[in-house]
Amino acid sequence: MAVLDPAQRRYAELSREPERVRELLRQGANRARGRARAKVDLAKREIGLLPLRD
């Protein structure tokens, strides 16, 4: 189906560079981890659940 052509082309491009894909996924995971930690720390502080670690 022609509607899938752009996605199939992109998949083919990315499959030729697996290390680049892994690096991008690592970067995204690190960024997400940092944001999640900030949110969890804020929630703990706001509800007084546990003291924040230093």
N, CA, C and O atoms as a Maestro MAE file, in Angstrom:
{
 s_m_m2io_version
 :::
 2.0.0
}

f_m_ct {
 s_m_title
 :::
 protein
 m_atom[216] {
  # First column is atom index #
  i_m_mmod_type
  r_m_x_coord
  r_m_y_coord
  r_m_z_coord
  i_m_residue_number
  s_m_chain_name
  s_m_pdb_residue_name
  s_m_pdb_atom_name
  i_m_atomic_number
  :::
  1 25 0.839 -1.183 0.000 1 A "MET " " N  " 7
  2 3 0.000 0.000 0.000 1 A "MET " " CA " 6
  3 2 0.881 1.242 0.000 1 A "MET " " C  " 6
  4 15 1.867 1.328 0.731 1 A "MET " " O  " 8
  5 25 0.510 2.173 -0.814 2 A "ALA " " N  " 7
  6 3 1.294 3.401 -0.950 2 A "ALA " " CA " 6
  7 2 1.341 4.202 0.342 2 A "ALA " " C  " 6
  8 15 2.319 4.904 0.599 2 A "ALA " " O  " 8
  9 25 0.313 4.107 1.144 3 A "VAL " " N  " 7
  10 3 0.278 4.889 2.382 3 A "VAL " " CA " 6
  11 2 1.400 4.460 3.337 3 A "VAL " " C  " 6
  12 15 1.835 5.258 4.167 3 A "VAL " " O  " 8
  13 25 1.863 3.236 3.232 4 A "LEU " " N  " 7
  14 3 2.934 2.736 4.097 4 A "LEU " " CA " 6
  15 2 4.331 3.019 3.557 4 A "LEU " " C  " 6
  16 15 5.311 2.808 4.272 4 A "LEU " " O  " 8
  17 25 4.451 3.482 2.335 5 A "ASP " " N  " 7
  18 3 5.765 3.702 1.726 5 A "ASP " " CA " 6
  19 2 6.687 4.578 2.570 5 A "ASP " " C  " 6
  20 15 7.841 4.197 2.765 5 A "ASP " " O  " 8
  21 25 6.248 5.726 3.081 6 A "PRO " " N  " 7
  22 3 7.167 6.548 3.886 6 A "PRO " " CA " 6
  23 2 7.672 5.813 5.132 6 A "PRO " " C  " 6
  24 15 8.855 5.900 5.464 6 A "PRO " " O  " 8
  25 25 6.804 5.110 5.804 7 A "ALA " " N  " 7
  26 3 7.214 4.377 7.002 7 A "ALA " " CA " 6
  27 2 8.174 3.243 6.636 7 A "ALA " " C  " 6
  28 15 9.140 2.995 7.358 7 A "ALA " " O  " 8
  29 25 7.922 2.570 5.551 8 A "GLN " " N  " 7
  30 3 8.805 1.486 5.126 8 A "GLN " " CA " 6
  31 2 10.179 2.017 4.721 8 A "GLN " " C  " 6
  32 15 11.198 1.387 5.002 8 A "GLN " " O  " 8
  33 25 10.205 3.169 4.064 9 A "ARG " " N  " 7
  34 3 11.489 3.773 3.695 9 A "ARG " " CA " 6
  35 2 12.272 4.163 4.942 9 A "ARG " " C  " 6
  36 15 13.476 3.923 5.026 9 A "ARG " " O  " 8
  37 25 11.586 4.764 5.910 10 A "ARG " " N  " 7
  38 3 12.247 5.174 7.151 10 A "ARG " " CA " 6
  39 2 12.779 3.951 7.908 10 A "ARG " " C  " 6
  40 15 13.891 3.972 8.435 10 A "ARG " " O  " 8
  41 25 11.984 2.906 7.953 11 A "TYR " " N  " 7
  42 3 12.416 1.665 8.597 11 A "TYR " " CA " 6
  43 2 13.685 1.139 7.924 11 A "TYR " " C  " 6
  44 15 14.624 0.727 8.606 11 A "TYR " " O  " 8
  45 25 13.716 1.151 6.614 12 A "ALA " " N  " 7
  46 3 14.887 0.662 5.872 12 A "ALA " " CA " 6
  47 2 16.110 1.524 6.190 12 A "ALA " " C  " 6
  48 15 17.207 0.994 6.362 12 A "ALA " " O  " 8
  49 25 15.935 2.844 6.271 13 A "GLU " " N  " 7
  50 3 17.040 3.742 6.611 13 A "GLU " " CA " 6
  51 2 17.581 3.419 8.003 13 A "GLU " " C  " 6
  52 15 18.789 3.273 8.194 13 A "GLU " " O  " 8
  53 25 16.680 3.311 8.961 14 A "LEU " " N  " 7
  54 3 17.096 3.075 10.342 14 A "LEU " " CA " 6
  55 2 17.723 1.702 10.531 14 A "LEU " " C  " 6
  56 15 18.633 1.546 11.347 14 A "LEU " " O  " 8
  57 25 17.255 0.713 9.797 15 A "SER " " N  " 7
  58 3 17.797 -0.636 9.949 15 A "SER " " CA " 6
  59 2 19.235 -0.731 9.447 15 A "SER " " C  " 6
  60 15 19.945 -1.677 9.786 15 A "SER " " O  " 8
  61 25 19.670 0.234 8.648 16 A "ARG " " N  " 7
  62 3 21.062 0.261 8.185 16 A "ARG " " CA " 6
  63 2 22.001 0.874 9.225 16 A "ARG " " C  " 6
  64 15 23.220 0.775 9.087 16 A "ARG " " O  " 8
  65 25 21.443 1.512 10.272 17 A "GLU " " N  " 7
  66 3 22.253 2.168 11.293 17 A "GLU " " CA " 6
  67 2 21.816 1.747 12.704 17 A "GLU " " C  " 6
  68 15 21.349 2.586 13.475 17 A "GLU " " O  " 8
  69 25 21.961 0.472 13.048 18 A "PRO " " N  " 7
  70 3 21.467 0.004 14.350 18 A "PRO " " CA " 6
  71 2 22.151 0.684 15.536 18 A "PRO " " C  " 6
  72 15 21.506 0.914 16.559 18 A "PRO " " O  " 8
  73 25 23.423 1.007 15.427 19 A "GLU " " N  " 7
  74 3 24.110 1.680 16.544 19 A "GLU " " CA " 6
  75 2 23.548 3.082 16.765 19 A "GLU " " C  " 6
  76 15 23.397 3.519 17.905 19 A "GLU " " O  " 8
  77 25 23.244 3.772 15.699 20 A "ARG " " N  " 7
  78 3 22.652 5.112 15.823 20 A "ARG " " CA " 6
  79 2 21.295 5.017 16.507 20 A "ARG " " C  " 6
  80 15 20.968 5.832 17.369 20 A "ARG " " O  " 8
  81 25 20.515 4.027 16.123 21 A "VAL " " N  " 7
  82 3 19.192 3.831 16.734 21 A "VAL " " CA " 6
  83 2 19.357 3.537 18.221 21 A "VAL " " C  " 6
  84 15 18.643 4.104 19.048 21 A "VAL " " O  " 8
  85 25 20.303 2.644 18.569 22 A "ARG " " N  " 7
  86 3 20.530 2.332 19.986 22 A "ARG " " CA " 6
  87 2 20.949 3.569 20.770 22 A "ARG " " C  " 6
  88 15 20.486 3.784 21.891 22 A "ARG " " O  " 8
  89 25 21.815 4.376 20.187 23 A "GLU " " N  " 7
  90 3 22.271 5.595 20.859 23 A "GLU " " CA " 6
  91 2 21.110 6.574 21.068 23 A "GLU " " C  " 6
  92 15 20.982 7.166 22.140 23 A "GLU " " O  " 8
  93 25 20.288 6.739 20.074 24 A "LEU " " N  " 7
  94 3 19.123 7.619 20.218 24 A "LEU " " CA " 6
  95 2 18.171 7.102 21.292 24 A "LEU " " C  " 6
  96 15 17.614 7.886 22.060 24 A "LEU " " O  " 8
  97 25 17.985 5.790 21.347 25 A "LEU " " N  " 7
  98 3 17.137 5.205 22.383 25 A "LEU " " CA " 6
  99 2 17.746 5.398 23.770 25 A "LEU " " C  " 6
  100 15 17.029 5.670 24.733 25 A "LEU " " O  " 8
  101 25 19.074 5.256 23.874 26 A "ARG " " N  " 7
  102 3 19.751 5.487 25.167 26 A "ARG " " CA " 6
  103 2 19.568 6.931 25.615 26 A "ARG " " C  " 6
  104 15 19.268 7.194 26.780 26 A "ARG " " O  " 8
  105 25 19.749 7.858 24.693 27 A "GLN " " N  " 7
  106 3 19.591 9.279 25.028 27 A "GLN " " CA " 6
  107 2 18.166 9.570 25.490 27 A "GLN " " C  " 6
  108 15 17.958 10.270 26.480 27 A "GLN " " O  " 8
  109 25 17.201 9.034 24.776 28 A "GLY " " N  " 7
  110 3 15.803 9.245 25.154 28 A "GLY " " CA " 6
  111 2 15.484 8.643 26.506 28 A "GLY " " C  " 6
  112 15 14.746 9.236 27.293 28 A "GLY " " O  " 8
  113 25 16.034 7.470 26.784 29 A "ALA " " N  " 7
  114 3 15.800 6.825 28.081 29 A "ALA " " CA " 6
  115 2 16.409 7.641 29.210 29 A "ALA " " C  " 6
  116 15 15.797 7.799 30.266 29 A "ALA " " O  " 8
  117 25 17.603 8.156 28.993 30 A "ASN " " N  " 7
  118 3 18.243 8.989 30.016 30 A "ASN " " CA " 6
  119 2 17.446 10.260 30.268 30 A "ASN " " C  " 6
  120 15 17.272 10.671 31.416 30 A "ASN " " O  " 8
  121 25 16.974 10.871 29.222 31 A "ARG " " N  " 7
  122 3 16.165 12.092 29.355 31 A "ARG " " CA " 6
  123 2 14.865 11.796 30.100 31 A "ARG " " C  " 6
  124 15 14.455 12.556 30.978 31 A "ARG " " O  " 8
  125 25 14.228 10.695 29.745 32 A "ALA " " N  " 7
  126 3 12.974 10.310 30.405 32 A "ALA " " CA " 6
  127 2 13.211 9.986 31.874 32 A "ALA " " C  " 6
  128 15 12.409 10.360 32.729 32 A "ALA " " O  " 8
  129 25 14.314 9.289 32.174 33 A "ARG " " N  " 7
  130 3 14.642 8.943 33.553 33 A "ARG " " CA " 6
  131 2 14.813 10.203 34.397 33 A "ARG " " C  " 6
  132 15 14.320 10.273 35.522 33 A "ARG " " O  " 8
  133 25 15.504 11.183 33.857 34 A "GLY " " N  " 7
  134 3 15.708 12.448 34.577 34 A "GLY " " CA " 6
  135 2 14.400 13.167 34.842 34 A "GLY " " C  " 6
  136 15 14.177 13.667 35.945 34 A "GLY " " O  " 8
  137 25 13.550 13.223 33.859 35 A "ARG " " N  " 7
  138 3 12.251 13.880 34.038 35 A "ARG " " CA " 6
  139 2 11.381 13.126 35.027 35 A "ARG " " C  " 6
  140 15 10.700 13.735 35.852 35 A "ARG " " O  " 8
  141 25 11.402 11.817 34.947 36 A "ALA " " N  " 7
  142 3 10.602 11.015 35.872 36 A "ALA " " CA " 6
  143 2 11.099 11.202 37.302 36 A "ALA " " C  " 6
  144 15 10.291 11.340 38.220 36 A "ALA " " O  " 8
  145 25 12.409 11.209 37.503 37 A "ARG " " N  " 7
  146 3 12.972 11.390 38.837 37 A "ARG " " CA " 6
  147 2 12.524 12.734 39.407 37 A "ARG " " C  " 6
  148 15 12.143 12.812 40.575 37 A "ARG " " O  " 8
  149 25 12.566 13.776 38.608 38 A "ALA " " N  " 7
  150 3 12.148 15.099 39.076 38 A "ALA " " CA " 6
  151 2 10.675 15.081 39.493 38 A "ALA " " C  " 6
  152 15 10.317 15.655 40.521 38 A "ALA " " O  " 8
  153 25 9.833 14.436 38.713 39 A "LYS " " N  " 7
  154 3 8.401 14.362 39.041 39 A "LYS " " CA " 6
  155 2 8.162 13.563 40.317 39 A "LYS " " C  " 6
  156 15 7.357 13.959 41.159 39 A "LYS " " O  " 8
  157 25 8.853 12.449 40.459 40 A "VAL " " N  " 7
  158 3 8.688 11.611 41.657 40 A "VAL " " CA " 6
  159 2 9.157 12.385 42.885 40 A "VAL " " C  " 6
  160 15 8.487 12.373 43.918 40 A "VAL " " O  " 8
  161 25 10.294 13.053 42.782 41 A "ASP " " N  " 7
  162 3 10.790 13.840 43.905 41 A "ASP " " CA " 6
  163 2 9.804 14.937 44.287 41 A "ASP " " C  " 6
  164 15 9.557 15.166 45.471 41 A "ASP " " O  " 8
  165 25 9.247 15.608 43.305 42 A "LEU " " N  " 7
  166 3 8.249 16.646 43.567 42 A "LEU " " CA " 6
  167 2 7.029 16.057 44.260 42 A "LEU " " C  " 6
  168 15 6.537 16.621 45.237 42 A "LEU " " O  " 8
  169 25 6.544 14.942 43.766 43 A "ALA " " N  " 7
  170 3 5.369 14.308 44.364 43 A "ALA " " CA " 6
  171 2 5.649 13.911 45.809 43 A "ALA " " C  " 6
  172 15 4.807 14.129 46.680 43 A "ALA " " O  " 8
  173 25 6.800 13.342 46.072 44 A "LYS " " N  " 7
  174 3 7.157 12.946 47.435 44 A "LYS " " CA " 6
  175 2 7.211 14.161 48.356 44 A "LYS " " C  " 6
  176 15 6.724 14.125 49.486 44 A "LYS " " O  " 8
  177 25 7.805 15.219 47.858 45 A "ARG " " N  " 7
  178 3 7.899 16.439 48.659 45 A "ARG " " CA " 6
  179 2 6.517 17.015 48.938 45 A "ARG " " C  " 6
  180 15 6.225 17.415 50.065 45 A "ARG " " O  " 8
  181 25 5.672 17.058 47.922 46 A "GLU " " N  " 7
  182 3 4.339 17.646 48.060 46 A "GLU " " CA " 6
  183 2 3.447 16.872 49.018 46 A "GLU " " C  " 6
  184 15 2.678 17.472 49.768 46 A "GLU " " O  " 8
  185 25 3.539 15.556 49.002 47 A "ILE " " N  " 7
  186 3 2.661 14.779 49.884 47 A "ILE " " CA " 6
  187 2 3.341 14.393 51.189 47 A "ILE " " C  " 6
  188 15 2.712 13.802 52.066 47 A "ILE " " O  " 8
  189 25 4.627 14.725 51.322 48 A "GLY " " N  " 7
  190 3 5.355 14.433 52.542 48 A "GLY " " CA " 6
  191 2 5.542 12.944 52.773 48 A "GLY " " C  " 6
  192 15 5.636 12.496 53.916 48 A "GLY " " O  " 8
  193 25 5.594 12.187 51.709 49 A "LEU " " N  " 7
  194 3 5.692 10.740 51.810 49 A "LEU " " CA " 6
  195 2 7.023 10.293 52.406 49 A "LEU " " C  " 6
  196 15 7.047 9.563 53.397 49 A "LEU " " O  " 8
  197 25 8.105 10.718 51.820 50 A "LEU " " N  " 7
  198 3 9.434 10.329 52.274 50 A "LEU " " CA " 6
  199 2 10.369 11.516 52.161 50 A "LEU " " C  " 6
  200 15 10.173 12.385 51.311 50 A "LEU " " O  " 8
  201 25 11.374 11.559 53.003 51 A "PRO " " N  " 7
  202 3 12.349 12.654 52.840 51 A "PRO " " CA " 6
  203 2 13.130 12.446 51.535 51 A "PRO " " C  " 6
  204 15 13.386 11.315 51.120 51 A "PRO " " O  " 8
  205 25 13.495 13.554 50.909 52 A "LEU " " N  " 7
  206 3 14.289 13.468 49.686 52 A "LEU " " CA " 6
  207 2 15.702 13.052 50.030 52 A "LEU " " C  " 6
  208 15 16.237 13.421 51.076 52 A "LEU " " O  " 8
  209 25 16.298 12.284 49.146 53 A "ARG " " N  " 7
  210 3 17.695 11.906 49.365 53 A "ARG " " CA " 6
  211 2 18.593 13.011 48.853 53 A "ARG " " C  " 6
  212 15 18.208 13.784 47.975 53 A "ARG " " O  " 8
  213 25 19.777 13.082 49.400 54 A "ASP " " N  " 7
  214 3 20.741 14.132 48.996 54 A "ASP " " CA " 6
  215 2 21.549 13.734 47.822 54 A "ASP " " C  " 6
  216 15 22.396 14.502 47.366 54 A "ASP " " O  " 8
  :::
 }
 m_bond[215] {
  # First column is bond index #
  i_m_from
  i_m_to
  i_m_order
  :::
  1 1 2 1
  2 2 3 1
  3 3 4 2
  4 3 5 1
  5 5 6 1
  6 6 7 1
  7 7 8 2
  8 7 9 1
  9 9 10 1
  10 10 11 1
  11 11 12 2
  12 11 13 1
  13 13 14 1
  14 14 15 1
  15 15 16 2
  16 15 17 1
  17 17 18 1
  18 18 19 1
  19 19 20 2
  20 19 21 1
  21 21 22 1
  22 22 23 1
  23 23 24 2
  24 23 25 1
  25 25 26 1
  26 26 27 1
  27 27 28 2
  28 27 29 1
  29 29 30 1
  30 30 31 1
  31 31 32 2
  32 31 33 1
  33 33 34 1
  34 34 35 1
  35 35 36 2
  36 35 37 1
  37 37 38 1
  38 38 39 1
  39 39 40 2
  40 39 41 1
  41 41 42 1
  42 42 43 1
  43 43 44 2
  44 43 45 1
  45 45 46 1
  46 46 47 1
  47 47 48 2
  48 47 49 1
  49 49 50 1
  50 50 51 1
  51 51 52 2
  52 51 53 1
  53 53 54 1
  54 54 55 1
  55 55 56 2
  56 55 57 1
  57 57 58 1
  58 58 59 1
  59 59 60 2
  60 59 61 1
  61 61 62 1
  62 62 63 1
  63 63 64 2
  64 63 65 1
  65 65 66 1
  66 66 67 1
  67 67 68 2
  68 67 69 1
  69 69 70 1
  70 70 71 1
  71 71 72 2
  72 71 73 1
  73 73 74 1
  74 74 75 1
  75 75 76 2
  76 75 77 1
  77 77 78 1
  78 78 79 1
  79 79 80 2
  80 79 81 1
  81 81 82 1
  82 82 83 1
  83 83 84 2
  84 83 85 1
  85 85 86 1
  86 86 87 1
  87 87 88 2
  88 87 89 1
  89 89 90 1
  90 90 91 1
  91 91 92 2
  92 91 93 1
  93 93 94 1
  94 94 95 1
  95 95 96 2
  96 95 97 1
  97 97 98 1
  98 98 99 1
  99 99 100 2
  100 99 101 1
  101 101 102 1
  102 102 103 1
  103 103 104 2
  104 103 105 1
  105 105 106 1
  106 106 107 1
  107 107 108 2
  108 107 109 1
  109 109 110 1
  110 110 111 1
  111 111 112 2
  112 111 113 1
  113 113 114 1
  114 114 115 1
  115 115 116 2
  116 115 117 1
  117 117 118 1
  118 118 119 1
  119 119 120 2
  120 119 121 1
  121 121 122 1
  122 122 123 1
  123 123 124 2
  124 123 125 1
  125 125 126 1
  126 126 127 1
  127 127 128 2
  128 127 129 1
  129 129 130 1
  130 130 131 1
  131 131 132 2
  132 131 133 1
  133 133 134 1
  134 134 135 1
  135 135 136 2
  136 135 137 1
  137 137 138 1
  138 138 139 1
  139 139 140 2
  140 139 141 1
  141 141 142 1
  142 142 143 1
  143 143 144 2
  144 143 145 1
  145 145 146 1
  146 146 147 1
  147 147 148 2
  148 147 149 1
  149 149 150 1
  150 150 151 1
  151 151 152 2
  152 151 153 1
  153 153 154 1
  154 154 155 1
  155 155 156 2
  156 155 157 1
  157 157 158 1
  158 158 159 1
  159 159 160 2
  160 159 161 1
  161 161 162 1
  162 162 163 1
  163 163 164 2
  164 163 165 1
  165 165 166 1
  166 166 167 1
  167 167 168 2
  168 167 169 1
  169 169 170 1
  170 170 171 1
  171 171 172 2
  172 171 173 1
  173 173 174 1
  174 174 175 1
  175 175 176 2
  176 175 177 1
  177 177 178 1
  178 178 179 1
  179 179 180 2
  180 179 181 1
  181 181 182 1
  182 182 183 1
  183 183 184 2
  184 183 185 1
  185 185 186 1
  186 186 187 1
  187 187 188 2
  188 187 189 1
  189 189 190 1
  190 190 191 1
  191 191 192 2
  192 191 193 1
  193 193 194 1
  194 194 195 1
  195 195 196 2
  196 195 197 1
  197 197 198 1
  198 198 199 1
  199 199 200 2
  200 199 201 1
  201 201 202 1
  202 202 203 1
  203 203 204 2
  204 203 205 1
  205 205 206 1
  206 206 207 1
  207 207 208 2
  208 207 209 1
  209 209 210 1
  210 210 211 1
  211 211 212 2
  212 211 213 1
  213 213 214 1
  214 214 215 1
  215 215 216 2
  :::
 }
}
